[in-house]
Amino acid sequence: MRPGLKLGVAVAFLASIHGIILFAGFFAPENPVTQHRDTPYAPPTAIHFVDLSGQFHLRPFFYPNVLRVDSYTEYEASGERPCPIHFVVPGVEYKIAGFLPLRTHLFSGSCDSSSPMYLMGSDAFGRDLFSRILYGGQISLLAGLLAAGMSLSIGTVLGAAAGFKGGIADGLLMRLADLFVALPWLYLLLGLRAFLPLSLDPRQALLLVVIVVGAVGWARPARLIRGIVLSVRERNFVRAARGFGASDFYIVRRHILPETTSVILTQASLLIPQYVLAEITLSFLGLGISPPTASWGNLLGDLQHYNVLENYWWMYLPAVAMVPFFLGYLVLTAAVEERARAVSS
Amino acid sequence: MFGPRKLLQILTVTCALVSVTAAAQNAPPTTGEDLQRVSEIAGQPGGQIVVALRAEPKTLNPVVAADNPSKTVIWRMMADLVHINRASQKTEPAVAKSWTVSRDGLHYTLKLRRGLKFSDGQPADADDVVFSFHVYMDEAIHAPQRDLLTIGGRPITVRKVDAQTVMFDLSKPYGAAERLFDGFAILPRHLLEQPYRDGKLLQAWNLGADPKMYAGLGPFRLREYVPGERIVLEKSPYYWKDDSRGTRLPYLDRITFVFVPSDDAQILRFQNGDTDLVDRLSAEDFSTLQRSGASRKYELADAGPSLEYNFLFFNLNDLNAKSLSAISAKQTYFRQTAFRQAVSLAVDRDAIVRLVYQGKGVPLWNQLASTNKLWGDPELPKPQHSVGSAKQLLGNAGFSWNASGDLLDAEHNKVSFTIITSSTSAARVKMATLLQDDLRQIGIDARVVTLEFRAVLDRVLNSHDYEACVMGLSSGDADPNADLNVWLSDGSTHLWDMGEPKPATTWEAEIDKLMNQQMTTLSPVERRKLYYRVQEIVAQYRPLIFLASPDVLVGAKANLGNFQPAVLDDHILWNADYLYWRRN
C-alpha cells in the first residue's frame, strides 16, 4: 500500500472513531448514569427482523429482557409485544463538547416504560453499557489527548531549549529528563494521588489525571526533539539566518521547529494511546475517574470480581471496543513513519 | 486347624493391635472427670479441615483480640464458663457444669467440672477462673471486654468458694443473666500469671511465640504458625466433651487456617476444593457457586438473616477544636433531624436488597430486622421510599431547590457531601453507589470515595475527617447488651459522635438512661419495653440511617458431617468440635 494511502486510511478511520466519541450523545441512546434498577446485569438485547410468526419487518425490533419471576439474575425475553427501534429520534438531552445542547439520538430503544434495549448489556445498576462505553471514551480520549498535548508541549519547549542553548542548560535539562524516564511512573502516580484531597468531582479528577500523566512523560519527546534541534542547528540555512542577524527565538520558530514536525507527529501518534492506557490503568485501580462517571478504565474495573468474570460475558465488551482505537493508532504511527521516510528520501 | 503355638501368636498380635488402636484414640475419661455428653451427634474421629481467613490474625491473646480473624482462631482453642449456643442462641453449660442465681439476681454461683485439664495437660480449677476475671477487669490491662463486666456502674467481683466453685457478686442485677459469661476465655494461671505480674500480659501470646506457651480449655491447641501462610491447630486430648458413644471430642485431628485476603480468591479456592468451608459469601458468589455446583461436591446454605446491619451516617462530632471548617459548615444541616429523616425517605431499600444482596437479605429501618421476633419492635414505622415525601420534609425545614434541581440549604448553599466507605467491601460500595443516585433524585450531589478499611476507621474513630460514611456492624448476640458500645454516648462504637463523656443531645441522654436501665432489669418483658423505646428514639432521630442486612451465606464440602450454619458468629466453626468427615 502506498504510504500516502495508508496514512489517509488510518487518519480517516481514527477521525471517524473520534467523531463517534465526540458525538457520543447522538450515538448513545441513554444517559450514562441513568440507573434501571429492574434490570441489573441484563444481557445484550437480541435484535430481530423476523417476528415469532415468521413475518419479516423492515424496521428492526426487540423483545425487552425482563427478570425471570423467581430469579434476581436470569432474564427472559418477554415475547408478547415486539418493540420497534426508531432512528433519529428525540430523547434525553445531552451536550456536545459540554456546551451545545441537543436532543436527537441516532436510535432509541425504549417501548413506553418497559426495560430499554441494551445493545451491549447492562451493568450492576442497570446502566446501559453501550452508552457508557461511548461516554467513557470521551473521558479517556480527552485525558489521553490533553496529556499527550501537555507532554509534547513541555517536551518540545524543553528539548528545543536544551538542544539550542547547549552547555549547562542542556546538561541540566537532560539529567532532569533522565530522572523522569527512570521514575516508575505508576508508583509515582499512586504516590501523588495519595497526597490529594479526598473528594474530587469528575472534572477535577480528569484534570488531575491529565496533569499528572502529562507532567511525568515529557522526557522522551524532549530527548528526541533535542536530537533534531542539535542536528538542525548546524545546518547552513540556520547559519545564514544567524548571519543576517536573526534572533534566537526567530531562528527556533522559523527554521528549527518546522524540522521537528515529523518527530512531533510520530510522537503524538505514539503517546496518545499510551496516555489513554495510563488513564485506563489508573481508573481501573480506582485512582483516576471514579464511578458513576464512566471511563474505559472504571468500566473494566468491574471485571476484577470473580462472579462478574464468570457470569456476565458482556462486561468484557469495553475491552473489545477499545481494540479498534489502539489498532488505528498503531497503523497511524506506522503510516506516519513510512511517510516521513518517503518524504525525506 | 491352628496349632496351639499359632493360636498364641494370633492372640498376641491381636492383643497388641487392640492396645495400639486404643492408645491412638483420645484419652479415655479418667475417673472423676465430668465430661459434657453431646448426645445428638455421632461421628468418626480423624481428618482435618482447611479454612480460609480474610486476614492474618493480629494476636492469639483473648484479652487483646478485637478483630475477627484473631477471634476465629482463638475461640477454637479457648472455652468460657457458660456458652451461648450459636445455632439455638440459648445458653448451655461449658467449663461450668451448672450454676445457680440468688433470688435478687446479685450472686451467681458456678460449679466447675471436675478433672478439667488445659490443652497442655495441666489441671484447671477455680483459681484459673478467678485469675482470668481479675485480668479482664484490671483497668491497667484495658481489655475490650471490661465494660461488659461493669454493671450498674460497678465492676463485678469474683471469688473462689472451693476448688470447683466460684461466686460472682454484682452490685445490680443483670438482665441478660448468665449470658454475661459468654466470651470470657478461661486463662491458664500456670502460664500467664508470671507475665501478668511482670506487666507483660498484653505481649504474651502474640503470634510469634512458642506453641508450648499456649494452653486453653478449648477443643484445639496451637501446633504451628507460618507467617503470611497459615496457622495450624491440632486437637487437644483433654477436651471436656464426648459423644454418646463415649468418644472424646473433637473428631477432627487438625484445623488449618490459610490467609486469603480477597473474596474472589476465597471463592476460587473453595470451588477447587482447596478449602473445605467458606464463610460470609456474597449473594453473587453464592449464586455463582450454586450454578457451578453441578458436581455437587459441596453444599451451600442460607442460614437466614444475620445480625449484621449496614447504615449511612453523618459526622455529628463536635469539630470546633479542629481545623475541619468545611465539614463544620455542613454540620448545620447534618444536625437537622428533618434532613436525616428526608435522606432516609429518599433511600430505596428494596433496590439495595435486590441489587446488592440478590434478595438474600432484608431491608432495615432499625438496627434489628423485623424478622427478629425476640427484640425487634413490631410497631416501628417502616416509611417506604418516597422522593415526594423527602422533598416535602426538606421544604418544610427551610431547604429549597435552584433552577437545575440542586438542593440548597437555608443560606442558599448547595447541599453536597462525600460518602466514604471501605473499598474491600463490595457490598457497601454498591450500596453507596445506589445511595448516590437516590440522593441525586432529591437534588443532593453526593460523591462516593472508597478508602482502605483502616483509613475509614481512622477517619471515623480518630480524626473525624469525613462528612458521611457507609459502614456496617455486626452484633455478637441478639441481646441488646451486645450493642451497648453503639448506643451509649461514651461507647467505643458510638460512631456518629465519638468520645462524648456526656450525651450531646437530650435524646442521646434518654438512650443512655434506657440502655443502662435495661441492663440491670431482670424481667424480660420490662427489658423488651425499654429496648423498644430505644428503637423508637433511634427511628425518630436517625443518627444511623439503616439500609439493609444480608443473610448468612456459607458453604462446606458435601461430606462434612454435623455442618450446621449459625446466625451468630462464628457461622461455620462455632461447632468445630462436632465436625467430622463422613466416610461413605
Interface residues (C-beta under 8 A of the other chain):
Chain A: V33 Q35 R37 P40 Y72 T73 A124 F125 L198 S199 L200 D201 G286 S290 P291 P292 Q304 H305 Y306 N307 V308 E310 N311
Chain B: D263 D264 I267 L268 S282 A283 E284 D285 S287 T288 R291 S292 D348 A351 R354 L355 Q358 G359 T418 I420 S423 A426 K430 T433 L434 Q436 D437 R447 V448 V449 T450 D465 Y466
